[in-house]
Amino acid sequence: MAPLWGSSWSSTWGSLSGYSPVQNGEQNGATNSATDSSHLKPSVGQILMSKRVRYAGISLAAFGLFFLAFRNYDRLPSIESLRGGSAAAVAGSNSDCPPAVVPSFEEAQVNWSRYAYTQYVTNAAYLCNSVMIFETLFRLGSKADRVMMYPETMMDPSETSPSSEEARLLVKARDEYKVKLIPVSVQRRAGADATWAESFTKLLAFNQTQYSRVLNVDSDATILQTMDELFLMPPCPVAMPRAYWLFPDNKILSSQLMLVQPSEVEFDRIMKKTESAGSNDYDMEIVNQLYADSAMILPHRPYDLLTGEFRGDNHENYLGTDREEWDPVAIFNEAKFLHFSDWPVPKPWISMSESMRQDKQPKCVTKDGQEDCSARELWNGFYNDFTQRRSTVCSTRKKGKR
C-alpha cells in the first residue's frame, strides 16, 4: 500500500511535536524572564508531567499505532479468520514475499542437490507422462534432482528385476534418467472423480523436506526449456503463476506449476485443508484457499503457456498488453512450460480423430498479404511430438543387436 502521506509529512510531524517556532521578540522576552526568575526553573519531573509534554507523548503514540496498523494492514487477520480460530495460521503465512526476480548466479557455485523437480504418479498413463518429463529434463541438462512420487503398490524402489510394465518403466526412469523414486500412498477422496481426486497426491510435494525447494509441474505438459533458475528465487513458502486465461476477472493461482519450500508447518496446513475440503475442492482450490494472497506470483510468460492459446483469437491476457502483436513462433521460442489444455480436444495420449483435428486446429491467417499457418503448424507439432516421444520414452523393450 502506498504511504498515506505526501508533501504534508513535515507539517504533520510539526503539529504532532506540540511546539512551534519562537519569534524573535518572544525569544528576547522569554530570555529576560528566565534571567529574572532563575530561581523558578522547573525540575525535570515537572517538565515531564507538564500537559504539553504529555499531549505530545500521547499524540506520538497514537501516530505510531496508526502508522504500524496501515503499514501492516495486509497482515492483520480478517474477521472470517478470527471467527474460524485460524488467526495463527494467517500470521504464519508469509504475505511479505518479495517480487519474483531471478538473481544472477554462477552454476558452479550452486548446490543443486538442495533442489528438485517433482512429479506425482497415480496410474500407468501418468507414469509414462512423468517419465517423459524427466527424460526431457535429463536431455536438456537440468542440474536439479528429479523426484518421482509413485504408488507404493507399483514396485519396491530398490527393485533390480522388474516384472511388470510399470516396474520396468520405473527402473528405466531411475537408471537412465537418474530419477529418485519415492513410493507414496495415493491421496484419494471417496465419491470424487478419480483423475481430479487423485491429483491431491501432488500436494505431497510440500512434505519433501529433504530439499530446500521443489518445483512440481503437471505431467500433461511439455517442458521446452529448463527452469532451474526458479529454484534461486527469493524465499517464499509457495510461488505460482496466475491462471492468466481467467485473469483479470478471477485472480486465481495456477497449480500446473508450483515452486514450494517444503516444511512440516506448510504440509500440516495442506493436510488439514484437504481434510476439510468441500465436494468441489481439489488441489487448485486448496492452494488458492491457503496462498491466494500470500504466494509469490511467477510470470505466466514464459512459465505457463496453454496449447489452447494457439487456437484463440484474443491473446491480450497472455501477452499482458493490447499493444503487442501476437507472434506464435516468438511466443513458442520464449516459452518454457507448455500445458496441454484444449477442451474439447482430448489429452495428447488419448487418440484424437482426424475430423476433430481438422475442426479444432488453429486457423490460418492473412499477414502482410500472405497466408500464415504458423500457429496451426506449431499446435499440430505439439501433439505429434508428444505422441512420438511417448512411443520412444515409454517403451521398455530392449533394442535388438544389429
C-alpha positions in Angstrom: 0.0 0.0 0.0 1.3 3.5 -0.8 2.0 5.8 2.1 -1.0 7.9 3.3 1.1 11.0 3.4 2.8 13.1 0.8 4.2 16.6 0.9 2.3 17.3 4.1 4.6 14.9 6.1 6.7 17.7 7.6 3.7 19.7 8.6 2.1 16.7 10.1 5.2 15.9 12.1 5.4 19.6 13.3 1.8 19.6 14.5 2.4 16.3 16.4 5.5 17.7 18.1 3.4 20.2 20.1 5.9 23.0 19.6 6.1 25.9 17.1 9.0 28.2 16.2 9.5 31.0 18.7 9.5 34.5 17.2 12.5 36.9 17.8 10.5 39.3 20.1 9.1 36.5 22.1 12.5 34.9 22.4 14.1 38.0 23.9 11.2 38.4 26.4 11.5 34.8 27.4 15.2 35.1 27.9 14.8 38.2 30.2 12.1 36.5 32.2 14.3 33.4 32.6 17.1 35.6 33.8 14.9 37.5 36.3 13.3 34.3 37.6 16.1 31.8 37.6 15.1 30.5 41.0 11.7 29.4 39.5 13.2 27.0 36.9 11.0 23.8 36.8 12.5 20.5 37.7 12.8 17.6 35.2 9.9 15.8 36.8 7.7 18.9 36.4 8.7 19.2 32.8 7.8 15.5 32.1 4.5 15.9 34.0 3.5 19.1 32.1 0.4 19.0 29.9 2.3 20.0 26.8 4.7 17.1 27.0 2.0 14.6 28.0 -0.1 15.7 25.0 2.9 15.4 22.7 3.6 11.9 24.0 0.0 10.7 23.5 0.0 12.2 20.0 3.2 10.5 19.1 2.0 7.1 20.5 -1.3 7.4 18.6 0.6 8.3 15.4 2.9 5.3 15.9 0.0 2.9 16.3 -1.7 4.4 13.2 1.5 4.0 11.1 2.1 0.4 12.2 -1.5 -0.6 11.5 -1.5 0.8 8.0 2.0 -0.4 7.3 0.9 -3.9 8.2 -2.7 -3.8 7.1 -2.3 -6.8 4.8 -1.1 -9.0 7.7 -3.9 -8.3 10.1 -6.3 -11.3 10.5 -9.7 -11.0 8.9 -13.0 -11.3 10.7 -13.5 -14.6 9.0 -10.2 -16.0 10.1 -10.8 -14.9 13.7 -14.2 -16.5 13.7 -12.7 -19.7 12.4 -10.0 -19.6 15.0 -7.3 -19.5 12.3 -5.5 -16.3 13.3 -2.4 -18.2 14.0 -2.4 -19.7 10.5 -2.9 -16.2 9.0 0.0 -14.9 11.0 2.1 -17.9 10.0 1.6 -17.4 6.3 4.1 -15.2 4.5 2.3 -12.2 2.9 5.6 -10.4 2.5 7.1 -12.5 -0.3 9.4 -10.3 -2.4 8.8 -9.9 -6.2 9.7 -12.9 -8.4 13.1 -11.7 -9.6 15.7 -14.2 -10.8 19.1 -13.3 -9.1 22.3 -13.5 -11.0 24.3 -16.7 -10.3 27.1 -18.9 -11.4 26.0 -22.5 -11.8 29.3 -23.8 -10.3 28.6 -22.1 -7.0 25.0 -23.5 -6.6 24.4 -26.7 -4.6 21.9 -28.2 -6.9 21.3 -31.2 -4.6 19.2 -28.9 -2.4 16.6 -28.6 -5.2 14.4 -31.0 -7.2 11.8 -31.3 -9.9 8.9 -33.4 -8.6 6.3 -35.5 -10.3 3.4 -37.4 -8.9 2.1 -40.6 -10.4 -1.3 -42.2 -9.8 -1.6 -44.7 -12.7 0.2 -46.2 -15.7 -0.8 -43.4 -18.1 0.5 -40.7 -15.8 3.6 -42.8 -15.1 4.5 -42.6 -18.7 3.9 -38.8 -18.8 6.1 -38.3 -15.8 8.9 -40.3 -17.3 8.6 -38.1 -20.4 9.0 -35.0 -18.2 12.1 -36.4 -16.6 13.6 -37.6 -19.9 13.3 -34.0 -21.2 15.0 -32.6 -18.1 17.7 -35.1 -18.4 18.2 -34.4 -22.1 18.2 -30.6 -21.6 20.9 -30.9 -18.9 18.9 -29.7 -15.9 21.1 -29.5 -12.8 18.5 -30.1 -10.0 17.4 -33.5 -8.7 14.5 -35.4 -10.2 12.0 -37.0 -7.8 9.0 -39.2 -8.7 6.3 -39.9 -6.1 4.6 -43.1 -7.3 2.0 -45.6 -5.9 3.8 -47.9 -3.4 2.0 -50.9 -4.9 3.8 -50.5 -8.2 7.3 -51.5 -7.2 9.9 -51.6 -4.4 12.2 -48.6 -5.1 15.3 -50.9 -4.9 13.9 -53.4 -7.4 16.5 -54.8 -9.8 14.5 -57.4 -11.7 11.2 -55.7 -12.6 8.5 -58.0 -13.9 5.5 -55.6 -14.7 5.5 -52.9 -17.4 5.1 -50.2 -14.7 8.0 -51.6 -12.8 10.2 -51.7 -15.9 9.4 -48.1 -16.7 10.1 -47.0 -13.1 13.5 -48.7 -13.3 14.2 -47.0 -16.6 13.5 -43.7 -15.1 15.7 -44.5 -12.1 18.6 -45.9 -14.1 18.6 -43.9 -17.3 17.2 -40.5 -16.3 18.6 -40.5 -12.7 15.2 -40.2 -11.1 14.9 -40.7 -7.3 11.9 -42.9 -6.6 9.7 -42.3 -3.6 6.8 -44.7 -3.0 3.7 -43.0 -1.5 0.1 -43.7 -0.7 -2.0 -42.1 -3.4 -4.3 -39.4 -1.9 -7.9 -40.2 -2.9 -11.3 -38.9 -1.9 -14.3 -41.3 -1.9 -17.1 -40.4 -4.4 -15.0 -37.9 -6.3 -13.8 -38.1 -9.9 -10.7 -40.4 -9.9 -8.5 -38.1 -12.1 -9.1 -35.0 -10.1 -9.4 -36.6 -6.7 -6.0 -38.4 -7.1 -4.5 -35.0 -8.0 -4.3 -34.4 -4.3 -1.2 -36.5 -4.4 0.7 -33.6 -6.0 0.4 -31.7 -2.7 2.8 -34.3 -1.2 5.5 -32.0 -2.7 5.1 -29.9 0.5 6.4 -32.8 2.5 9.7 -33.3 0.6 11.6 -31.7 3.4 14.9 -33.3 2.3 15.0 -30.4 -0.2 15.1 -26.6 0.3 12.9 -26.1 -2.7 11.0 -28.3 -5.2 9.3 -27.5 -8.4 6.2 -29.5 -9.1 4.9 -29.5 -12.7 1.9 -31.2 -14.1 2.8 -34.1 -16.4 0.2 -33.5 -19.1 2.6 -31.0 -20.4 5.9 -30.5 -22.3 9.0 -28.8 -20.8 10.5 -26.7 -23.6 13.4 -25.3 -21.6 14.9 -25.9 -18.2 13.6 -23.8 -15.3 16.5 -24.3 -12.9 16.6 -20.5 -12.3 13.3 -20.7 -10.4 15.0 -22.5 -7.5 17.0 -19.4 -6.8 14.1 -17.0 -6.5 13.8 -15.0 -3.2 12.5 -17.1 -0.3 8.7 -17.7 -0.1 6.7 -20.7 1.0 4.9 -21.0 -2.3 5.3 -19.4 -5.8 2.9 -19.9 -8.6 1.7 -18.2 -11.8 -1.7 -16.8 -12.2 -4.2 -18.6 -14.3 -3.9 -16.0 -17.0 -6.8 -17.3 -19.0 -9.1 -16.4 -16.1 -7.5 -13.1 -15.4 -8.4 -10.3 -14.6 -12.0 -11.4 -13.8 -10.6 -14.1 -11.4 -7.2 -13.7 -9.8 -6.6 -17.4 -9.3 -3.3 -19.2 -8.9 -2.5 -22.0 -11.4 -1.3 -25.2 -9.7 0.1 -26.5 -13.0 3.4 -25.3 -11.8 4.2 -24.9 -8.1 7.5 -23.8 -6.6 7.4 -25.0 -3.0 9.6 -24.6 0.1 8.8 -28.0 1.8 8.2 -27.7 5.6 6.3 -29.6 8.3 4.2 -26.5 9.0 3.0 -25.9 5.5 2.4 -29.6 4.9 0.3 -29.7 8.1 -1.7 -26.7 6.8 -2.2 -28.5 3.4 -3.4 -31.8 5.1 -5.8 -30.0 7.4 -7.3 -28.0 4.5 -7.6 -31.2 2.4 -9.4 -33.0 5.2 -12.0 -30.2 5.4 -12.2 -29.6 1.6 -15.7 -29.4 0.0 -17.0 -31.8 -2.6 -15.8 -29.5 -5.4 -12.5 -28.6 -3.9 -9.4 -30.1 -5.4 -5.6 -29.3 -5.4 -6.1 -26.0 -7.2 -8.8 -24.9 -4.9 -6.8 -25.8 -1.8 -3.7 -23.9 -2.8 -5.8 -20.9 -3.6 -7.6 -21.0 -0.3 -4.3 -21.1 1.5 -2.0 -19.0 -0.7 -4.1 -16.7 -3.0 -3.0 -13.6 -1.1 0.5 -14.7 0.1 2.1 -16.6 -2.8 4.9 -15.2 -4.8 3.5 -14.6 -8.3 5.6 -16.2 -11.1 5.2 -14.7 -14.5 3.0 -17.0 -16.6 5.0 -15.8 -19.5 7.2 -17.8 -20.1 6.3 -20.3 -17.3 2.7 -21.4 -18.0 1.5 -21.4 -21.6 -1.6 -23.3 -22.7 -1.7 -25.1 -26.0 -5.2 -23.7 -26.4 -3.7 -20.2 -26.6 -2.7 -21.0 -30.2 -6.3 -21.6 -31.1 -7.6 -18.4 -29.7 -8.3 -15.0 -31.3 -7.7 -12.7 -28.4 -4.2 -13.0 -26.8 -4.3 -10.0 -24.6 -4.4 -12.0 -21.4 -1.3 -14.0 -22.2 0.7 -11.1 -23.8 -0.3 -8.8 -20.8 -1.0 -5.9 -23.2 -3.1 -4.9 -26.1 -0.1 -3.2 -27.8 1.9 -6.3 -28.7 1.2 -8.3 -31.8 0.6 -12.0 -31.4 3.5 -13.9 -32.9 3.1 -17.6 -32.3 6.7 -18.5 -33.3 8.2 -15.9 -30.9 5.9 -17.0 -28.1 6.8 -20.6 -28.6 10.5 -19.8 -28.6 10.4 -17.9 -25.3 8.1 -20.4 -23.5 9.5 -22.9 -21.0 6.5 -24.9 -20.0 3.6 -25.8 -22.3 0.4 -27.3 -20.8 -2.0 -29.3 -22.9 -5.4 -27.7 -22.4 -7.6 -27.7 -25.5 -11.1 -28.7 -24.4 -12.9 -30.5 -26.1 -9.7 -31.8 -27.7 -8.6 -34.8 -25.6 -5.2 -35.1 -23.8 -2.4 -36.0 -26.1 -2.0 -39.6 -25.0 -5.7 -40.2 -26.0 -6.4 -40.7 -29.7 -7.8 -37.7 -31.5 -10.0 -38.3 -34.5 -8.9 -36.6 -37.8 -12.2 -34.9 -38.0 -11.7 -33.3 -34.6 -8.2 -32.3 -35.5 -9.4 -30.6 -38.7 -12.2 -28.9 -36.8 -10.3 -27.7 -33.8 -6.8 -26.9 -35.1 -5.9 -23.1 -35.3 -6.9 -21.3 -38.4 -4.5 -19.8 -40.9 -4.5 -16.0 -41.0 -3.5 -13.5 -43.6 -0.4 -11.5 -42.7 1.2 -8.9 -44.9 -0.8 -10.2 -47.8 0.4 -13.8 -47.3 -1.2 -16.8 -45.6 0.3 -17.6 -42.3 -0.3 -21.0 -40.8 2.5 -21.0 -38.2 0.0 -21.3 -35.2 -1.6 -24.3 -36.9 1.8 -25.9 -37.6 3.0 -25.4 -34.1 -0.2 -26.7 -32.5 -0.2 -29.9 -34.6 3.5 -30.2 -33.9 2.9 -30.2 -30.1 0.6 -33.2 -30.4 2.7 -35.1 -32.9 5.9 -34.6 -30.9 4.2 -35.8 -27.7 2.9 -39.0 -29.5 6.4 -39.7 -31.0 8.3 -39.2 -27.7 5.7 -41.3 -25.8 6.3 -44.3 -28.1 10.0 -44.0 -27.6 10.5 -42.9 -24.0 7.8 -45.2 -22.5 9.0 -48.3 -24.4 10.8 -50.7 -22.2 11.7 -53.2 -24.9 15.4 -53.9 -25.3 16.8 -52.8 -28.6 18.0 -55.8 -30.6 21.5 -56.2 -31.8 22.2 -55.4 -35.4 
